[in-house]
Amino acid sequence: MNPTSPFSIEELKTQEERLEILSKKEDLSIGVPKEDPAFEKRVCLTPDAVSALIANNHKVLVESGAGNASSFTDEDYIKAGALVTKFKKEVFECPLVLKVSPPSLLEIELIKPNSVLISAIQKKTQQKAYFTALEAKKITAIGFELITDRDGSFPVLKSLSQIGGTAAVHIAAELMSSSHNGKGLLFGNMSGIPPVEVVVFGAGTAGSYAVKSALNFGASVKVFDASVSRLRTLQNSLNVPIFTSTLQPKNILKALRRCDVAIGAQMGKNHSPIIVQESMVSHMKKGAVIIDMSIDQGGCFETSELTTHQKPTIEKFGVIHYCVPNIPARYPKTASVSISNICLPYLLQIAEKGGLENALRYDNGLRNGLYLYRGILTNAALAEWYELPFNDINFLIF
């Protein structure tokens, strides 16, 4: 899909050089709505982050109960200097709306035209109507998962992957107990007792943290990945040697026959590759546990099916499958602190540069996170995915 420019030929001709003018700091007015507790329990700003914003002369309006699921009370936010309201409409009328989950179509109706929205996009579950609704209101929108660091990594995704990888092992520990119909096994480096055997697919951030967590629990760990480079990087970061292998079916089947826990963290560009076939799962031990962290990309176990936090497991071939997307939401306080720590510096930078538009000029990583600019779609990948027209942001912001 080719980008189009809203400018005329004359406007695109070489212009005389202009000297940079120092930007005047802008005071922000930020709205933090309450998420739907059935699907999302995290909050974008902790009271500590609010306190830092207030100290810099910014205003923060928090919807009552926004932090409850993350163990932050309305009183905590009030003490930090925020205003708390029971009216959702007031929060969405702020010039800058900060949210964990993308707003629903009903919530978009509450957003004022020409506002700024910072939230997740959740591309795999999003609808085309979401983008057209934001476009109609000329919203400028930034997606958490698109923001990049100077080294090209994705700070929000990386942080949440660290939480997810660590959490996967803790969840497996719960599911192995007899109270969850597991094998009654316990992680731990206990004398005379064979260690729990864990297989991890994927040596990226989530997989690496799952490996480290399992090793800390005294498990015997095997890791498979398509990339020798990633396997080498992981091995070099550990204090102990572990079994690593590329995705060779014979080695995978041998490891699965013996393992007590299998964790899927192998991601793909658009869809996770199916690494473990149904026939392989059928050879696993009864009561073994599968944690498929890549389920939001389709899953890397052929037997995986999407489950929810309310009903998190299914059983196939006697193997317990945990296939809940967004594992970090299970630990909302930890995840909220992580998200807040990433959001705060960007908010302070936006203010310091004199507004979002100036900040976008100076920060390529933040600009990478932009997918709508005044109602114009600026992300080529999203435009292709949803078959929508787009404009190159470099034609819109000079």
Secondary structure, DSSP 4 states (H G I P E B T S, - for coil): -----SS-HHHHS--------PPPP---EEEEPPP-TTT----S--HHHHHHHHHTT-EEEEETTTTGGGT--HHHHHHHT-EEES-HHHHHTSSEEE-SSPPPHHHHHHSPTT-EEEE---GGG--HHHHHHHHHTT-EEEEGGG---TTS--HHHHHHHHHHHHHHHHHHHHHTSGGGTS-----S--TTSPPPEEEEE--SHHHHHHHHHHHHTT-EEEEE-S-HHHHHHHHHH-SS--EEE-S-HHHHHHHHHH-SEEEE----SSS----B-HHHHTTSPTT-EEEETTGGGT-SBTT-----SSS-EEEETTEEEE--S-GGGGSHHHHHHHHHHHHHHHHHHHHHTTSHHHHHHH-HHHHHHEEEETTEE--HHHHHHHT-----HHHH--
